[in-house]
Each structure stands twice: as structure tokens, then as C-alpha cells.
Amino acid sequence: MAFVGPPFVHDLFISYSHGGDDGAGNGYLQPWSAAFALELERELRADRKFRQDLRVFLDRDLRPGQGVDPLAALTDQLNDQIKVSALLVVLMSPDYLASPWCTDEREWWFSSQAAHGLSTDERVAVVKIWPTEVPWPSTLTDSRGEPLPGFTFHEKSEGTDRPIGWLETPGPFGTPFRKAILNIAGRLYPKLEAIKARLAEMERSKADVAKLAQPSGQSLYLHGRADQGAAWERAALQLTQNGFAVVPGEPDPVEGDVRRLQTIRERRVETLSACDALLLLATEDGRALDSDLVVVGKYDRQSARARSNHLLPCGVLNTVGDALTTPVRVATARLVQADWIDGTAPAWPPAVQQWLSDKSGAETL
């Protein structure tokens, strides 16, 4: 498996043109390109963090799982392997632009990435190994139609442009090649780490969605004030009787001292960060709800989400009815992304479960 993790099998797919045929069955660009890929992989593996798990795909690499199978259809293999590659590394040359194979590889990669839920932005590294004159394909240009900056990897040699290290192929390569490879590796490291982190975040979100969709067992932070203790106790009891875990074990104290209030909020964020959802208990005290929507429903919830990376949907459990749902209050709830849940019916907990189920469906859209 790749360093970045599932669903990717390869961290890098190196797409290049073999450069025609030299008459002996070998492409003009193939030896240098293979040497480039080997040196890039070696440089990337110099960092211990990447050493064990990094996977680089090159079509002439015959290591198990990292190259083509000589007994299988080439088109199908390349199609399959490029789809599960996190970064596309293009060795840009006039031959690359003229190659139908390279066009297919590029289109396969771009067309398959949406299924992984990731943007293709900043996931294509163009290594310019030879000057080009014809326009680049739109997938390798920016919003203005200009070619992606990429990395210049060619230099004048005897008055003619050639890839750096052309005269040293297959190696050992000199200082200019080493410096240029190190520059590319230094730019690829953070990209791979960013993809890995994003994939981990997506997996956590999937787990959160799955938890919200369960028929019971979610942990709910039921926020209420101590002066609303009786209403909080009734609501907490009904929730637990319907299979929810309710925290904290008592309503939050009402505190006027700034330092004590800050301590209460810090404890609230700590507890909230381990919960699946937040419920704000709404009683006759509309002003208290106004404050709780902003302080708890927005700021404390944001802090808890930043700490835990949980989705943490927020709902207002309205135990009063229409008297609380003024236009301004409803608009404020919408701004802080809090949903209204009718808690006036005798058997209202199923409405909470339906709300959680609806939130799980919304998160998967």
C-alpha cells in the first residue's frame, strides 16, 4: 500500500514518452527517464518517514506490484494502476505531447480522481525535460490557459537543450542533476503528507457519518443551565431511555466570575470533543438560548471540532414550541448551523434519531 494510504496503491505514477525507437527496440528517452525515476525514488526514500511505504509506478519497473506484468494486457494494467496513484508525475517533452499512450494515461488519471473524493489541484508535477513549442493540454494548464509552472529539468549542452544528466545516463549523476532532483523531492514531500492527512480526515468523517446513521448508541452532549435543572433531567432521562448516551451528568452551572466561566467552557469543550452531536436545551428563557446558540453552539463547538475532527452536528431541542422560534432566533440558528428539533411531543426522542440520520445523509452528498 502507498505511503498516503487507501484508496491509493501508488504514491507516484511517472508518465513519460519512450521517445520513439532507436532501431534496436529501445526508446530514445526511455533510458534517461528510467534513470530519473530511480533517482527520484531514491531521493524520496532518503527521508525515513517515506522509506518503507513509498511506492512509485514506472511502466518498465518489474518489481511485484510496482510495474507492468509482462503476461497481462498493457492497456488494462496502465489504466488500473494510474487510477490508484496519488500524484501524477509528467516528464514533459515534445514526444510526450505527441504520444497517444501518454494522452490516454493522463485522461485515465484525471477522469478517475473524482471517485476518490479529492481535487486534482496540486497533485500533478510536470517535469520539463525538453523544451516544447506546441500548446499543452488543458489539464496541464492553469485557469488562464498557461502551462503549469512545474520543474525545469533541461539545460544547454554543446549548444543543444537536453535533459539534465543526459550525458551521464545511466549514472552516476553529477551535482546539477542531484540539486534538481532534490528540489523536486522537497516539493513532493509536503504534497504526499497533505494527501495522507486529507485521506485520514475523510476516513474519520466516514466513521462519524456511520455513527450518526446507527439506530441508537450515539453520545450526545445535552447542554442546559443549572437553573433549568428539572427540564434538563427530564430530557436527559428520555434520551437515555431511548438508547442515547448523555453527557455531562448534570447541567452546566451558571457562573458570573470570568475565570470560573472560562474553566467551565474548557471542560465543556473537552467533553464535547468526544461526543457525536450537541443538543442545546431550549426552555422558556429565550435570552439564555440566544447566548447558548453563539457561545456553545458556535464557538465551543468549533473548538471541539478543531480538537477532535468530528462532524459534531448541533440541534436545538425546543421544549416550548412556536414562542421560541422568532425569525431572528431561527436565522441565528441557521447561521451557526443549528437545526430545530421539536421536543414538545410526549415521545420526541425518535425525532432526535431522525435528525441524526438526516445529518448523516447530508454529509454523504
N, C-alpha and C positions, 0 to 999 in steps of 0.2 A: 504494500500500500504506500501511497505517496506521503511525503512529509506533511503536506497540508491536510491529509486525511480524506475520508469518504465525502463525496462520491468519486473523488479523483483517484486514478491509479498511477498517473504520472504527474510530476510537478512541472516538467517542461517537455514540450513537443517541438523538436527542431525541424522546421520546414525549409527545404532548400532544393535548388535545382542541381542535378548532377552535371549539367553543362554540356549536354551533347555527348558525342562519342569520339574518343581519340583514335579509333581504328582498331584498338585491341580490346574493346568491350568495356573500357573504363571512361567515366565521365571526366571532363576537364576540371570541373570544380569539386568532384567527389572526394579526392584525397585530402585536399585542404579543408573542406567542410567537415569531414570526419575527424580530422586532427583538431579543428576548432572546437567541435562538440566535446571531444575527450578532455581538452584543456579547460574548457568552461566548467565541465562537471568536476574536474579535479580541484579547480579553484573554489567552487561552491562547497565541496566536501572538506576544504581546509578548516571551515568552521565546524567545531564538534557538534553543534546543535543540529546540523544538517547531515552529518557524516553517515549515519546509519540508515536513514529513511529516505533520503533524496533519490528520486527516480527520474531519469532523463531518457526520453524516447528518441532514437535515431533509426531510420529505416534500414541501416546496414549494421546495426548493433544486434548481435546474435545471442546476447545473454538472455536467459529464460525470462520471458515477460517484459523485456526491455527492447525488443527489436522485432523484426518480422519472422514469422515461421516459414521456412522455405518450402514447406509442404502444403501451405494453405494459400487461398486466393489473395493476392496482394491488395486489390482494391478493398475488399471487405475488411482486411486486417487494419489497413491505414484508417479507414472510416471509423472502425471501432475504437482504435487506440487514440485517435486525435480527439474524439468526443469526451474522453475521460482524462484529458490533460488540462492542468490548471492554468498554465501560461503557454502562449504560442510564441516561439522564437523564430522569426523570419530572417533568413540570410538573403538580404535583398541584392539582386543583380539583374541585369537585362535578361539573363536566362531564366531567372525566377519569374519575371513578369510575362515571359513568353511561354512558360510551361503550363500545359493543361493539367498536369498532375498537381502542381503547386496551387493552381486555381481551385481544384477540387478540394485539396487539403484545407485551404483557407475557408472555403464555403462550408465544409463539413464542421469545422471548429465553430465558426460564428453562428451557424444555424442550430447548433446543439446546446449552446450555453444557457439559453433561457430556461431549459428544463432543469438546470441546477439552481435556479433562483439567483444567479449572480450576473451583474453587469459585465460586459466585456471591456469597459473602460479601464485603462491602465493595466491590462492583462496581456498586451501584445508588445513584445520587444522586437523592434526592427533593427537588425544589424546590417548596416550598409557596407557590403564587402566589395562593391564595384559601383562606379558612377552609373546613374540611369538617366535617360533622357525622356522616355515616354511617360505619360501620366500614370500614377499609382491607382490601384482600385480604390473605390470609395471606402471600403472597410479599413484601409490603411491611411486614411486622410482625416484631418480634423474638420470641425464644423464649417471652416472657410474653404475646404477643399484642398488645403495644403498638406503635403506629406507629413506623417508623424515624425517628430524630431529624431527619435531613435539614436543609434550609436554609429559614428563614422569609423569604419574599420578598414579603410584602404589608404594608401599613400603612394606618392610618386616613387617609382623605381626605374632607374635608367630612362627617365623621361616618360614613363608609361604608368598609369594607375593600375595597381594590383592590390589584392588583399594584404594586410599586414602579415608578415611571416611567409609570404608566398614562396620566397627563395629558400626558406628554411624547412619547408614541408618535407617529411612529417615531423620535424623537430630534431634536436631541441630548439626552442624558440628564444629569440633574443628579448632584450628589455622593452622595446616598443610594443611587441605583442603582449608581453606579460602585463604591462601597465594598462593596455587597452582591455584585456580580459578581466583584470582586477576591477576596473571601472564598471564593467557590465555586472560582474558578480555583486559588487557593492550596491548596485541599484536593484538587483533581483532579490536579495535577502529580505528587505522590508516588504516587498510585494508578496513574497511567499508567506511571511509571517502574518501579514494583513489578511490574506485569504484564509489561512488557518484559523485566525481569530474570528473572522466572519462566519465561517462554517460552524465553528463551535457555538457561536451566538445563535445561528439558525437552528442547531440541534436543541439548544436549550428552549428556544421558542416553540419548537415542535413538541417537546416534553410538556411545556406549560399548556399548550393547546389541548394535548391529550388529557391532561389532568382536569382541565376545565370541563371537558366533554364527558367525564365519568358521571355515572348516575348518583354518586354520593362520595363522601370522604374528603372533600376539599377543606382546606383550612382557611377560615375567614377571620379577618380582623374586624371585629364589631366595635366601632368607635361610638361611645356615648359618654356623656359627662356624669359626674357623681351626683349632681342634683337631678339627674334623670334616671337614678338608680333603679327604681321599680320598673320603668319601661324597658331599661336595658336588660334586667333579669328575665323578664318575660320573653323578650326577643331571643336572648341567648339560649334559653331553655327550649324554645320551639325549634331553633336551628339545630341544637344538639340532638333533639329527639328525632330529627329528620336526617341524621347521618352526617352532619357537618361538624368539624372541629372548630370551636370558637375560642379565640384569644383576643385580649388578655382575659384573665379570670375575673375581672371586675372592671367597671367603667373608669375612665381616666379622671383623676382628681381635678377640681377647679382650683387654679393657683394664680395668685396675683403677683407673687415675687418672680422677678425676671429670671434669676438664676435657677430657681426651682422649676420654673416653667421650661427652661432650656433642658434641664435634666429629664423632665417628663417626655419632651419631644425626642430626645436622643434615645431613650428607652423604647418609645413608640416606633421609631424608625428601625431599630434593631429587631424588634418583634415583627414588624410589618414586612421586613425584607424576607422573612421565611414563610410568608403566607401566600395563598393562591389568589386572594381577592380582598378588597376592602369594602366594608359596608359602613356608611355613615347613618347613624340612627337619627331620624328626624322626628322631633316631638313638637309640641305647641310653641316652643321657643324658636321662632323663625330667625331671630338675630344670632342665636347660637349656631344654627345651621349655616347661616351666611359666613360666619367666621370659619366653621369647620370645613366648608367647601374649599376655601382658599388655603387655610393653614394645613389641614390634614389631607384633604382631597387633592391638593395640588403640590404644595412644597414638600410635606413629609413623604408623600407618595413618590415624588420624583427622587428624593434622596434614597428611599428604599429600593426603587427600581435601579438606580445607579449602583447601589451596593450589591444587589443580587442578580441583576439582569432578568428578572421575572417580568412577565407581562403586567400582572397586578391590576386587573380592571377594577374600577371604582363604581359603586352604586349607592344611591340614596334610598334608604328604607323608609318610605313615607308612611308613618303610622297615624297621620292626621287626616289626610285627604286633600281636597282641592284648595283648602285655605292656605296651604304652604306653597302651592305651585303658581306663584305670581310670575308674570312674564320676565321680570328682571332676574328672579331666582332661577328660573328654568334656563334662561340664557347663560347665566353664570355657570350653572352645572354643565351646560354643553361646552363652554369654553375650557373647563378643567377636565372634560371628558368623563363626566359622571352621569350615569344613567339613573332614571327614576324607576323604583320598584314599589308596587302597591303593597303596603303592609297593613291595609285596613281590613282585609277579609279575614275571617276566622282561621282559615287554613291557607296562609300565604307562603310558607316556605317553598312549595313547589315553584312559585314564581321566581324565587332566587335560583333554583336549579335551572329553570328555563333560561334565565338571564345568563348564567354561566355557559350554558350550551350555546346560546346565541353568540356570545363573545368568542367562543372557540371557533364557530363557523366564520365569523367576521375576520378573525386572524388568519384563516387559511385561504381567504380570497386572493 
